[in-house]
Amino acid sequence: MTDSEILSRPRFEILPTEGAEERAEHLPTDAKVAVTCSPGKGIENTLHFSERLLERGFRVVPHIAARLVSGRAHLEEILRWFDEHGLREIYVIGGDAREPVGPYASALELLEAMSRLEHGVDEVGIGGYPEGHPLIDDEELDRALLDKQPFASYVVTQLCFDADVVLAWISDIRHKGIRLPVYVGLPGAVDRKKLLRVSLKVGVGDSVRFLKKQTGLVGMLLKPGGYSPDELVERLAPYAGDRHYDIAGLHLYTFNQVESTAQWRQRMLGPKKSSGTGPSR
């Protein structure tokens, strides 16, 4: 698969903050947009923001954090919202809340609860961690991935700057019995200093371990100008058609720097394939 092919239909992740709705207008008219969910903003903010994107014609995948679901009635309300808006795809995470507000402390517990309810959601995304998780050991992560597999349709990897690490992780989970297609999570074309701050905070957790694994990353990210993941895309593209890896596509973490990410993608696609993007609706 070529760079253009792997970038033909990526997922764009957006944070539902002020001004983000207008920034989304820089995306392709048929873009699939993942809307994040945080303890500070809450699930209802994610759903309200998703409604506004749906009105603009985007294909939307709301993130639902298990730790922010207060109970069965709340879960039923959320799934009813999906049905009412004709959405059949959801992305389920555990969430970053220190304590769960209800009975669901993990994505697995929420997925199990969903499986016992009637709803129209039939495509479910879950998260994967090529470089581990700061609070969960690798064995537990592998076990959780296996346990969630029966409820899931695909995996999205956490932010990573090393294609070799991602490919090795995918190969490893295949040998452990995980057969789900993988969307590889890459940073978009964003400001380097902002990317460094976000990476240290949410990329793989512990900053010391992160910096040890990412040789030269700080120097690269502190250079002037913007960052773009050209090398990562070029390295991953040949594996996208490999049945062993089963890379379904790319998940671009825009950090709401949507315009620069959309422009970078158009450049990578080339002039013949960049038409049809932009704010016209």
TANOR-V405589 format. One record per residue. N is the residue number from 1. RES is the residue in one letter. PHI is phi in radians with two decimals (NA if undefined). D_CENTER is the distance of its C-alpha to the mean C-alpha in whole Angstrom. Layout:
{{N:RES:PHI:D_CENTER} {N:RES:PHI:D_CENTER}}
This chain:
{{1:M:NA:21} {2:T:-1.54:22} {3:D:-1.00:19} {4:S:-1.10:20} {5:E:-1.20:19} {6:I:-1.23:16} {7:L:-1.73:15} {8:S:-1.17:17} {9:R:-2.45:14} {10:P:-1.37:10} {11:R:-1.72:8} {12:F:-1.96:8} {13:E:-1.65:6} {14:I:-2.24:9} {15:L:-1.57:11} {16:P:-1.38:14} {17:T:-1.99:17} {18:E:-1.05:20} {19:G:1.55:20} {20:A:-1.20:17} {21:E:-1.08:18} {22:E:-1.23:20} {23:R:-1.12:18} {24:A:-1.10:16} {25:E:-1.12:19} {26:H:-1.42:19} {27:L:-1.44:16} {28:P:-0.97:18} {29:T:-1.10:19} {30:D:-1.91:18} {31:A:-1.11:14} {32:K:-1.62:11} {33:V:-2.05:9} {34:A:-1.59:7} {35:V:-1.92:9} {36:T:-1.32:8} {37:C:-2.39:11} {38:S:-2.26:13} {39:P:-1.02:17} {40:G:-1.21:19} {41:K:-1.72:18} {42:G:1.51:17} {43:I:-1.15:16} {44:E:-1.10:19} {45:N:-1.11:18} {46:T:-1.05:14} {47:L:-1.21:16} {48:H:-1.13:19} {49:F:-1.13:17} {50:S:-1.07:15} {51:E:-1.03:19} {52:R:-1.18:20} {53:L:-1.21:17} {54:L:-1.07:18} {55:E:-1.10:22} {56:R:-1.56:21} {57:G:1.68:20} {58:F:-1.35:16} {59:R:-1.58:14} {60:V:-1.98:12} {61:V:-2.17:10} {62:P:-1.24:10} {63:H:-1.52:9} {64:I:-2.14:12} {65:A:-1.59:13} {66:A:-1.00:16} {67:R:-1.23:18} {68:L:-1.79:18} {69:V:-1.63:20} {70:S:-1.38:23} {71:G:2.89:25} {72:R:-1.03:25} {73:A:-1.08:27} {74:H:-1.13:24} {75:L:-1.10:21} {76:E:-1.07:24} {77:E:-1.12:24} {78:I:-1.11:20} {79:L:-1.17:20} {80:R:-1.14:23} {81:W:-1.05:21} {82:F:-1.03:19} {83:D:-1.10:22} {84:E:-1.12:24} {85:H:-1.76:21} {86:G:1.18:21} {87:L:-1.66:17} {88:R:-2.02:17} {89:E:-2.24:13} {90:I:-2.42:11} {91:Y:-2.10:8} {92:V:-1.93:10} {93:I:-2.17:10} {94:G:-1.25:13} {95:G:1.78:13} {96:D:-1.72:15} {97:A:-1.06:18} {98:R:-1.06:21} {99:E:-2.23:23} {100:P:-1.18:22} {101:V:-1.44:23} {102:G:-2.50:24} {103:P:-1.47:25} {104:Y:-1.88:21} {105:A:-1.59:20} {106:S:-2.53:17} {107:A:-1.06:15} {108:L:-1.04:17} {109:E:-1.10:20} {110:L:-1.22:18} {111:L:-1.09:18} {112:E:-1.10:21} {113:A:-1.14:22} {114:M:-1.06:21} {115:S:-1.17:22} {116:R:-1.66:26} {117:L:-1.99:25} {118:E:-1.55:26} {119:H:-2.90:23} {120:G:-1.71:22} {121:V:-1.28:18} {122:D:-2.23:18} {123:E:-2.27:14} {124:V:-2.24:12} {125:G:-1.75:9} {126:I:-2.34:9} {127:G:-1.67:8} {128:G:-2.32:10} {129:Y:-2.24:11} {130:P:-1.02:13} {131:E:-1.95:15} {132:G:1.45:16} {133:H:-2.27:15} {134:P:-1.11:18} {135:L:-1.99:19} {136:I:-2.26:19} {137:D:-1.32:21} {138:D:-1.10:20} {139:E:-1.10:22} {140:E:-1.18:21} {141:L:-1.09:17} {142:D:-1.09:19} {143:R:-1.13:21} {144:A:-1.14:18} {145:L:-1.12:16} {146:L:-1.11:19} {147:D:-1.17:20} {148:K:-1.42:17} {149:Q:-0.94:17} {150:P:-1.09:20} {151:F:-1.72:18} {152:A:-1.94:14} {153:S:-1.95:14} {154:Y:-2.85:11} {155:V:-2.07:9} {156:V:-1.97:5} {157:T:-1.43:7} {158:Q:-1.15:7} {159:L:-0.90:8} {160:C:-2.64:12} {161:F:-1.83:14} {162:D:-2.16:17} {163:A:-1.09:16} {164:D:-1.11:19} {165:V:-1.12:17} {166:V:-1.09:14} {167:L:-1.12:17} {168:A:-1.14:19} {169:W:-1.13:17} {170:I:-1.07:16} {171:S:-1.06:20} {172:D:-1.14:20} {173:I:-1.20:18} {174:R:-1.10:20} {175:H:-1.18:23} {176:K:-1.60:22} {177:G:1.79:22} {178:I:-1.51:18} {179:R:-1.91:18} {180:L:-1.18:15} {181:P:-1.02:14} {182:V:-2.09:11} {183:Y:-1.70:8} {184:V:-1.47:8} {185:G:-1.47:6} {186:L:-2.17:9} {187:P:-1.20:10} {188:G:-1.39:12} {189:A:-1.52:15} {190:V:-2.34:16} {191:D:-1.08:19} {192:R:-1.10:19} {193:K:-1.18:21} {194:K:-1.13:18} {195:L:-1.10:15} {196:L:-1.12:18} {197:R:-1.06:18} {198:V:-1.17:14} {199:S:-1.08:14} {200:L:-1.19:17} {201:K:-1.49:16} {202:V:-2.22:12} {203:G:-1.06:12} {204:V:-2.37:14} {205:G:1.58:16} {206:D:-1.03:20} {207:S:-1.17:20} {208:V:-1.15:24} {209:R:-1.10:22} {210:F:-1.04:19} {211:L:-1.17:22} {212:K:-1.14:24} {213:K:-1.34:21} {214:Q:-1.75:21} {215:T:-1.03:24} {216:G:1.36:25} {217:L:-1.13:21} {218:V:-1.06:23} {219:G:-1.04:26} {220:M:-1.17:23} {221:L:-1.34:21} {222:L:-1.58:24} {223:K:-1.14:26} {224:P:-1.17:27} {225:G:1.56:25} {226:G:-1.68:21} {227:Y:-1.76:19} {228:S:-2.45:17} {229:P:-1.57:16} {230:D:-0.94:18} {231:E:-1.14:19} {232:L:-1.10:16} {233:V:-1.11:16} {234:E:-1.08:20} {235:R:-1.29:19} {236:L:-1.45:17} {237:A:-0.91:18} {238:P:-1.09:21} {239:Y:-1.61:19} {240:A:-1.16:17} {241:G:-1.66:20} {242:D:-1.46:21} {243:R:-1.15:22} {244:H:-1.14:21} {245:Y:-1.41:18} {246:D:0.85:17} {247:I:-1.42:14} {248:A:-1.36:13} {249:G:2.82:11} {250:L:-1.97:9} {251:H:-2.04:5} {252:L:-1.68:7} {253:Y:-1.41:7} {254:T:-1.48:10} {255:F:0.87:11} {256:N:1.19:13} {257:Q:-1.60:15} {258:V:-1.32:15} {259:E:-1.07:18} {260:S:-1.15:18} {261:T:-1.17:15} {262:A:-1.13:16} {263:Q:-1.18:20} {264:W:-1.07:18} {265:R:-1.06:17} {266:Q:-1.06:20} {267:R:-1.11:22} {268:M:-1.18:20} {269:L:-1.24:21} {270:G:1.64:25} {271:P:-1.08:27} {272:K:-1.26:28} {273:K:-1.93:24} {274:S:-1.57:23} {275:S:-1.22:25} {276:G:1.57:24} {277:T:-1.87:21} {278:G:2.09:22} {279:P:-1.45:23} {280:S:-1.18:25} {281:R:-2.42:25}}
